[in-house]
Amino acid sequence: MADRTATFVDILVAIILPPLGVLLKVGCKIEFWICLLLSLLGYLPGIIYAVWVIIKE
């Protein structure tokens, strides 16, 4: 139950600020930089990628 709640909070943070959600989940790896780049190019691609990374983990 706690794992599902944590995932929900991670996804909520990723919707508000996608790079922060990825940073909190995986750290400062390549996924963070990809998400930051996608967020700068467009907010929606950053959200989609961030949610995908969080669910994948």
HTML snippet that shows the backbone in 3Dmol.js (N, CA, C, O; Angstrom):
<script src="https://3Dmol.org/build/3Dmol-min.js"></script>
<div id="view" style="width:600px;height:400px;position:relative"></div>
<script>
const pdb = `
ATOM      1  N   MET A   1       0.821  -1.191   0.000  1.00  0.00           N
ATOM      2  CA  MET A   1       0.000   0.000   0.000  1.00  0.00           C
ATOM      3  C   MET A   1       0.870   1.263   0.000  1.00  0.00           C
ATOM      4  O   MET A   1       0.577   2.226  -0.709  1.00  0.00           O
ATOM      5  N   ALA A   2       1.923   1.250   0.787  1.00  0.00           N
ATOM      6  CA  ALA A   2       2.791   2.430   0.862  1.00  0.00           C
ATOM      7  C   ALA A   2       3.520   2.655  -0.460  1.00  0.00           C
ATOM      8  O   ALA A   2       3.788   3.794  -0.843  1.00  0.00           O
ATOM      9  N   ASP A   3       3.839   1.563  -1.156  1.00  0.00           N
ATOM     10  CA  ASP A   3       4.532   1.689  -2.439  1.00  0.00           C
ATOM     11  C   ASP A   3       3.630   2.354  -3.474  1.00  0.00           C
ATOM     12  O   ASP A   3       4.096   3.175  -4.265  1.00  0.00           O
ATOM     13  N   ARG A   4       2.345   2.008  -3.474  1.00  0.00           N
ATOM     14  CA  ARG A   4       1.408   2.626  -4.410  1.00  0.00           C
ATOM     15  C   ARG A   4       1.202   4.100  -4.096  1.00  0.00           C
ATOM     16  O   ARG A   4       1.052   4.913  -5.008  1.00  0.00           O
ATOM     17  N   THR A   5       1.195   4.450  -2.816  1.00  0.00           N
ATOM     18  CA  THR A   5       1.046   5.850  -2.422  1.00  0.00           C
ATOM     19  C   THR A   5       2.265   6.654  -2.843  1.00  0.00           C
ATOM     20  O   THR A   5       2.140   7.780  -3.325  1.00  0.00           O
ATOM     21  N   ALA A   6       3.438   6.076  -2.660  1.00  0.00           N
ATOM     22  CA  ALA A   6       4.663   6.765  -3.070  1.00  0.00           C
ATOM     23  C   ALA A   6       4.696   6.963  -4.578  1.00  0.00           C
ATOM     24  O   ALA A   6       5.123   8.016  -5.052  1.00  0.00           O
ATOM     25  N   THR A   7       4.255   5.975  -5.331  1.00  0.00           N
ATOM     26  CA  THR A   7       4.213   6.103  -6.783  1.00  0.00           C
ATOM     27  C   THR A   7       3.219   7.183  -7.191  1.00  0.00           C
ATOM     28  O   THR A   7       3.487   7.944  -8.120  1.00  0.00           O
ATOM     29  N   PHE A   8       2.085   7.264  -6.518  1.00  0.00           N
ATOM     30  CA  PHE A   8       1.092   8.293  -6.809  1.00  0.00           C
ATOM     31  C   PHE A   8       1.674   9.689  -6.553  1.00  0.00           C
ATOM     32  O   PHE A   8       1.475  10.600  -7.357  1.00  0.00           O
ATOM     33  N   VAL A   9       2.376   9.853  -5.458  1.00  0.00           N
ATOM     34  CA  VAL A   9       2.990  11.149  -5.140  1.00  0.00           C
ATOM     35  C   VAL A   9       4.074  11.477  -6.170  1.00  0.00           C
ATOM     36  O   VAL A   9       4.186  12.624  -6.600  1.00  0.00           O
ATOM     37  N   ASP A  10       4.862  10.494  -6.564  1.00  0.00           N
ATOM     38  CA  ASP A  10       5.885  10.717  -7.591  1.00  0.00           C
ATOM     39  C   ASP A  10       5.264  11.167  -8.908  1.00  0.00           C
ATOM     40  O   ASP A  10       5.777  12.076  -9.560  1.00  0.00           O
ATOM     41  N   ILE A  11       4.168  10.536  -9.297  1.00  0.00           N
ATOM     42  CA  ILE A  11       3.495  10.912 -10.548  1.00  0.00           C
ATOM     43  C   ILE A  11       2.898  12.308 -10.431  1.00  0.00           C
ATOM     44  O   ILE A  11       2.946  13.082 -11.387  1.00  0.00           O
ATOM     45  N   LEU A  12       2.344  12.634  -9.285  1.00  0.00           N
ATOM     46  CA  LEU A  12       1.796  13.974  -9.073  1.00  0.00           C
ATOM     47  C   LEU A  12       2.877  15.046  -9.185  1.00  0.00           C
ATOM     48  O   LEU A  12       2.658  16.089  -9.799  1.00  0.00           O
ATOM     49  N   VAL A  13       4.039  14.790  -8.593  1.00  0.00           N
ATOM     50  CA  VAL A  13       5.164  15.728  -8.705  1.00  0.00           C
ATOM     51  C   VAL A  13       5.630  15.817 -10.154  1.00  0.00           C
ATOM     52  O   VAL A  13       5.988  16.896 -10.627  1.00  0.00           O
ATOM     53  N   ALA A  14       5.626  14.690 -10.856  1.00  0.00           N
ATOM     54  CA  ALA A  14       6.056  14.677 -12.256  1.00  0.00           C
ATOM     55  C   ALA A  14       5.108  15.466 -13.150  1.00  0.00           C
ATOM     56  O   ALA A  14       5.540  16.043 -14.148  1.00  0.00           O
ATOM     57  N   ILE A  15       3.836  15.498 -12.810  1.00  0.00           N
ATOM     58  CA  ILE A  15       2.887  16.280 -13.598  1.00  0.00           C
ATOM     59  C   ILE A  15       3.100  17.771 -13.354  1.00  0.00           C
ATOM     60  O   ILE A  15       3.000  18.570 -14.285  1.00  0.00           O
ATOM     61  N   ILE A  16       3.388  18.145 -12.127  1.00  0.00           N
ATOM     62  CA  ILE A  16       3.597  19.556 -11.800  1.00  0.00           C
ATOM     63  C   ILE A  16       4.940  20.048 -12.332  1.00  0.00           C
ATOM     64  O   ILE A  16       5.014  21.102 -12.963  1.00  0.00           O
ATOM     65  N   LEU A  17       5.997  19.285 -12.077  1.00  0.00           N
ATOM     66  CA  LEU A  17       7.342  19.657 -12.514  1.00  0.00           C
ATOM     67  C   LEU A  17       8.088  18.390 -12.937  1.00  0.00           C
ATOM     68  O   LEU A  17       8.720  17.739 -12.106  1.00  0.00           O
ATOM     69  N   PRO A  18       8.021  18.038 -14.218  1.00  0.00           N
ATOM     70  CA  PRO A  18       8.538  16.745 -14.684  1.00  0.00           C
ATOM     71  C   PRO A  18      10.002  16.443 -14.324  1.00  0.00           C
ATOM     72  O   PRO A  18      10.272  15.337 -13.858  1.00  0.00           O
ATOM     73  N   PRO A  19      10.955  17.359 -14.514  1.00  0.00           N
ATOM     74  CA  PRO A  19      12.333  16.999 -14.172  1.00  0.00           C
ATOM     75  C   PRO A  19      12.536  16.706 -12.680  1.00  0.00           C
ATOM     76  O   PRO A  19      13.360  15.866 -12.316  1.00  0.00           O
ATOM     77  N   LEU A  20      11.788  17.394 -11.829  1.00  0.00           N
ATOM     78  CA  LEU A  20      11.916  17.138 -10.389  1.00  0.00           C
ATOM     79  C   LEU A  20      11.416  15.746 -10.044  1.00  0.00           C
ATOM     80  O   LEU A  20      12.020  15.057  -9.220  1.00  0.00           O
ATOM     81  N   GLY A  21      10.330  15.326 -10.658  1.00  0.00           N
ATOM     82  CA  GLY A  21       9.819  13.983 -10.407  1.00  0.00           C
ATOM     83  C   GLY A  21      10.811  12.907 -10.799  1.00  0.00           C
ATOM     84  O   GLY A  21      10.986  11.922 -10.082  1.00  0.00           O
ATOM     85  N   VAL A  22      11.463  13.094 -11.940  1.00  0.00           N
ATOM     86  CA  VAL A  22      12.468  12.118 -12.391  1.00  0.00           C
ATOM     87  C   VAL A  22      13.697  12.181 -11.498  1.00  0.00           C
ATOM     88  O   VAL A  22      14.273  11.147 -11.163  1.00  0.00           O
ATOM     89  N   LEU A  23      14.099  13.372 -11.114  1.00  0.00           N
ATOM     90  CA  LEU A  23      15.268  13.525 -10.246  1.00  0.00           C
ATOM     91  C   LEU A  23      15.050  12.831  -8.903  1.00  0.00           C
ATOM     92  O   LEU A  23      15.959  12.179  -8.389  1.00  0.00           O
ATOM     93  N   LEU A  24      13.868  12.964  -8.339  1.00  0.00           N
ATOM     94  CA  LEU A  24      13.583  12.317  -7.058  1.00  0.00           C
ATOM     95  C   LEU A  24      13.510  10.800  -7.187  1.00  0.00           C
ATOM     96  O   LEU A  24      13.814  10.080  -6.235  1.00  0.00           O
ATOM     97  N   LYS A  25      13.110  10.315  -8.353  1.00  0.00           N
ATOM     98  CA  LYS A  25      12.957   8.869  -8.526  1.00  0.00           C
ATOM     99  C   LYS A  25      14.271   8.174  -8.897  1.00  0.00           C
ATOM    100  O   LYS A  25      14.599   7.140  -8.313  1.00  0.00           O
ATOM    101  N   VAL A  26      15.030   8.720  -9.856  1.00  0.00           N
ATOM    102  CA  VAL A  26      16.218   8.009 -10.347  1.00  0.00           C
ATOM    103  C   VAL A  26      17.528   8.738 -10.076  1.00  0.00           C
ATOM    104  O   VAL A  26      18.599   8.173 -10.297  1.00  0.00           O
ATOM    105  N   GLY A  27      17.467   9.953  -9.614  1.00  0.00           N
ATOM    106  CA  GLY A  27      18.695  10.706  -9.372  1.00  0.00           C
ATOM    107  C   GLY A  27      19.137  11.449 -10.616  1.00  0.00           C
ATOM    108  O   GLY A  27      18.373  11.601 -11.569  1.00  0.00           O
ATOM    109  N   CYS A  28      20.365  11.906 -10.596  1.00  0.00           N
ATOM    110  CA  CYS A  28      20.878  12.742 -11.687  1.00  0.00           C
ATOM    111  C   CYS A  28      21.537  11.868 -12.756  1.00  0.00           C
ATOM    112  O   CYS A  28      22.734  11.981 -13.021  1.00  0.00           O
ATOM    113  N   LYS A  29      20.741  11.007 -13.356  1.00  0.00           N
ATOM    114  CA  LYS A  29      21.214  10.132 -14.424  1.00  0.00           C
ATOM    115  C   LYS A  29      20.753  10.687 -15.757  1.00  0.00           C
ATOM    116  O   LYS A  29      20.214  11.792 -15.818  1.00  0.00           O
ATOM    117  N   ILE A  30      20.958   9.935 -16.819  1.00  0.00           N
ATOM    118  CA  ILE A  30      20.609  10.385 -18.163  1.00  0.00           C
ATOM    119  C   ILE A  30      19.109  10.625 -18.302  1.00  0.00           C
ATOM    120  O   ILE A  30      18.689  11.478 -19.084  1.00  0.00           O
ATOM    121  N   GLU A  31      18.292   9.874 -17.543  1.00  0.00           N
ATOM    122  CA  GLU A  31      16.847  10.066 -17.614  1.00  0.00           C
ATOM    123  C   GLU A  31      16.449  11.476 -17.200  1.00  0.00           C
ATOM    124  O   GLU A  31      15.538  12.061 -17.785  1.00  0.00           O
ATOM    125  N   PHE A  32      17.127  12.027 -16.192  1.00  0.00           N
ATOM    126  CA  PHE A  32      16.842  13.390 -15.743  1.00  0.00           C
ATOM    127  C   PHE A  32      17.140  14.392 -16.850  1.00  0.00           C
ATOM    128  O   PHE A  32      16.341  15.292 -17.106  1.00  0.00           O
ATOM    129  N   TRP A  33      18.273  14.243 -17.499  1.00  0.00           N
ATOM    130  CA  TRP A  33      18.663  15.193 -18.540  1.00  0.00           C
ATOM    131  C   TRP A  33      17.750  15.103 -19.759  1.00  0.00           C
ATOM    132  O   TRP A  33      17.440  16.118 -20.382  1.00  0.00           O
ATOM    133  N   ILE A  34      17.320  13.887 -20.099  1.00  0.00           N
ATOM    134  CA  ILE A  34      16.371  13.733 -21.198  1.00  0.00           C
ATOM    135  C   ILE A  34      15.054  14.412 -20.844  1.00  0.00           C
ATOM    136  O   ILE A  34      14.464  15.105 -21.673  1.00  0.00           O
ATOM    137  N   CYS A  35      14.600  14.214 -19.623  1.00  0.00           N
ATOM    138  CA  CYS A  35      13.344  14.827 -19.190  1.00  0.00           C
ATOM    139  C   CYS A  35      13.459  16.347 -19.164  1.00  0.00           C
ATOM    140  O   CYS A  35      12.516  17.043 -19.542  1.00  0.00           O
ATOM    141  N   LEU A  36      14.583  16.861 -18.728  1.00  0.00           N
ATOM    142  CA  LEU A  36      14.786  18.309 -18.711  1.00  0.00           C
ATOM    143  C   LEU A  36      14.753  18.872 -20.127  1.00  0.00           C
ATOM    144  O   LEU A  36      14.125  19.901 -20.375  1.00  0.00           O
ATOM    145  N   LEU A  37      15.421  18.203 -21.047  1.00  0.00           N
ATOM    146  CA  LEU A  37      15.424  18.646 -22.438  1.00  0.00           C
ATOM    147  C   LEU A  37      14.020  18.591 -23.038  1.00  0.00           C
ATOM    148  O   LEU A  37      13.600  19.528 -23.717  1.00  0.00           O
ATOM    149  N   LEU A  38      13.295  17.504 -22.792  1.00  0.00           N
ATOM    150  CA  LEU A  38      11.937  17.395 -23.314  1.00  0.00           C
ATOM    151  C   LEU A  38      11.020  18.451 -22.698  1.00  0.00           C
ATOM    152  O   LEU A  38      10.139  18.979 -23.376  1.00  0.00           O
ATOM    153  N   SER A  39      11.222  18.756 -21.428  1.00  0.00           N
ATOM    154  CA  SER A  39      10.400  19.775 -20.772  1.00  0.00           C
ATOM    155  C   SER A  39      10.691  21.162 -21.324  1.00  0.00           C
ATOM    156  O   SER A  39       9.791  21.996 -21.421  1.00  0.00           O
ATOM    157  N   LEU A  40      11.933  21.408 -21.682  1.00  0.00           N
ATOM    158  CA  LEU A  40      12.264  22.704 -22.276  1.00  0.00           C
ATOM    159  C   LEU A  40      11.701  22.832 -23.686  1.00  0.00           C
ATOM    160  O   LEU A  40      11.312  23.920 -24.110  1.00  0.00           O
ATOM    161  N   LEU A  41      11.658  21.716 -24.409  1.00  0.00           N
ATOM    162  CA  LEU A  41      11.116  21.741 -25.769  1.00  0.00           C
ATOM    163  C   LEU A  41       9.592  21.799 -25.771  1.00  0.00           C
ATOM    164  O   LEU A  41       8.987  22.349 -26.691  1.00  0.00           O
ATOM    165  N   GLY A  42       8.991  21.244 -24.760  1.00  0.00           N
ATOM    166  CA  GLY A  42       7.537  21.241 -24.651  1.00  0.00           C
ATOM    167  C   GLY A  42       7.139  20.608 -23.336  1.00  0.00           C
ATOM    168  O   GLY A  42       7.707  19.592 -22.935  1.00  0.00           O
ATOM    169  N   TYR A  43       6.175  21.194 -22.668  1.00  0.00           N
ATOM    170  CA  TYR A  43       5.797  20.731 -21.334  1.00  0.00           C
ATOM    171  C   TYR A  43       5.182  19.327 -21.382  1.00  0.00           C
ATOM    172  O   TYR A  43       5.494  18.489 -20.535  1.00  0.00           O
ATOM    173  N   LEU A  44       4.326  19.068 -22.348  1.00  0.00           N
ATOM    174  CA  LEU A  44       3.643  17.775 -22.434  1.00  0.00           C
ATOM    175  C   LEU A  44       4.597  16.605 -22.698  1.00  0.00           C
ATOM    176  O   LEU A  44       4.450  15.566 -22.054  1.00  0.00           O
ATOM    177  N   PRO A  45       5.563  16.722 -23.608  1.00  0.00           N
ATOM    178  CA  PRO A  45       6.507  15.603 -23.770  1.00  0.00           C
ATOM    179  C   PRO A  45       7.305  15.317 -22.492  1.00  0.00           C
ATOM    180  O   PRO A  45       7.622  14.163 -22.205  1.00  0.00           O
ATOM    181  N   GLY A  46       7.621  16.344 -21.740  1.00  0.00           N
ATOM    182  CA  GLY A  46       8.326  16.154 -20.474  1.00  0.00           C
ATOM    183  C   GLY A  46       7.485  15.391 -19.473  1.00  0.00           C
ATOM    184  O   GLY A  46       7.996  14.524 -18.763  1.00  0.00           O
ATOM    185  N   ILE A  47       6.190  15.706 -19.409  1.00  0.00           N
ATOM    186  CA  ILE A  47       5.292  15.002 -18.493  1.00  0.00           C
ATOM    187  C   ILE A  47       5.162  13.536 -18.893  1.00  0.00           C
ATOM    188  O   ILE A  47       5.245  12.646 -18.047  1.00  0.00           O
ATOM    189  N   ILE A  48       4.958  13.293 -20.173  1.00  0.00           N
ATOM    190  CA  ILE A  48       4.790  11.913 -20.646  1.00  0.00           C
ATOM    191  C   ILE A  48       6.039  11.088 -20.341  1.00  0.00           C
ATOM    192  O   ILE A  48       5.937   9.961 -19.856  1.00  0.00           O
ATOM    193  N   TYR A  49       7.201  11.639 -20.620  1.00  0.00           N
ATOM    194  CA  TYR A  49       8.443  10.911 -20.362  1.00  0.00           C
ATOM    195  C   TYR A  49       8.648  10.689 -18.863  1.00  0.00           C
ATOM    196  O   TYR A  49       9.070   9.609 -18.449  1.00  0.00           O
ATOM    197  N   ALA A  50       8.355  11.697 -18.057  1.00  0.00           N
ATOM    198  CA  ALA A  50       8.541  11.570 -16.605  1.00  0.00           C
ATOM    199  C   ALA A  50       7.634  10.489 -16.030  1.00  0.00           C
ATOM    200  O   ALA A  50       8.079   9.680 -15.217  1.00  0.00           O
ATOM    201  N   VAL A  51       6.385  10.466 -16.437  1.00  0.00           N
ATOM    202  CA  VAL A  51       5.468   9.437 -15.940  1.00  0.00           C
ATOM    203  C   VAL A  51       5.918   8.050 -16.407  1.00  0.00           C
ATOM    204  O   VAL A  51       5.821   7.078 -15.658  1.00  0.00           O
ATOM    205  N   TRP A  52       6.407   7.964 -17.639  1.00  0.00           N
ATOM    206  CA  TRP A  52       6.893   6.677 -18.135  1.00  0.00           C
ATOM    207  C   TRP A  52       8.106   6.185 -17.318  1.00  0.00           C
ATOM    208  O   TRP A  52       8.192   5.005 -16.978  1.00  0.00           O
ATOM    209  N   VAL A  53       9.025   7.086 -17.013  1.00  0.00           N
ATOM    210  CA  VAL A  53      10.199   6.700 -16.217  1.00  0.00           C
ATOM    211  C   VAL A  53       9.783   6.247 -14.821  1.00  0.00           C
ATOM    212  O   VAL A  53      10.312   5.260 -14.310  1.00  0.00           O
ATOM    213  N   ILE A  54       8.848   6.953 -14.202  1.00  0.00           N
ATOM    214  CA  ILE A  54       8.412   6.614 -12.854  1.00  0.00           C
ATOM    215  C   ILE A  54       7.692   5.270 -12.833  1.00  0.00           C
ATOM    216  O   ILE A  54       7.922   4.456 -11.937  1.00  0.00           O
ATOM    217  N   ILE A  55       6.836   5.036 -13.798  1.00  0.00           N
ATOM    218  CA  ILE A  55       6.117   3.759 -13.843  1.00  0.00           C
ATOM    219  C   ILE A  55       7.062   2.610 -14.171  1.00  0.00           C
ATOM    220  O   ILE A  55       6.887   1.500 -13.667  1.00  0.00           O
ATOM    221  N   LYS A  56       8.067   2.867 -15.018  1.00  0.00           N
ATOM    222  CA  LYS A  56       9.027   1.835 -15.409  1.00  0.00           C
ATOM    223  C   LYS A  56       9.843   1.359 -14.208  1.00  0.00           C
ATOM    224  O   LYS A  56      10.170   0.176 -14.112  1.00  0.00           O
ATOM    225  N   GLU A  57      10.170   2.261 -13.304  1.00  0.00           N
ATOM    226  CA  GLU A  57      11.015   1.903 -12.154  1.00  0.00           C
ATOM    227  C   GLU A  57      10.310   0.968 -11.241  1.00  0.00           C
ATOM    228  O   GLU A  57      10.869   0.562 -10.222  1.00  0.00           O
TER     229      GLU A  57
END
`;
const viewer = $3Dmol.createViewer("view");
viewer.addModel(pdb, "pdb");
viewer.setStyle({}, {cartoon: {color: "spectrum"}});
viewer.zoomTo();
viewer.render();
</script>
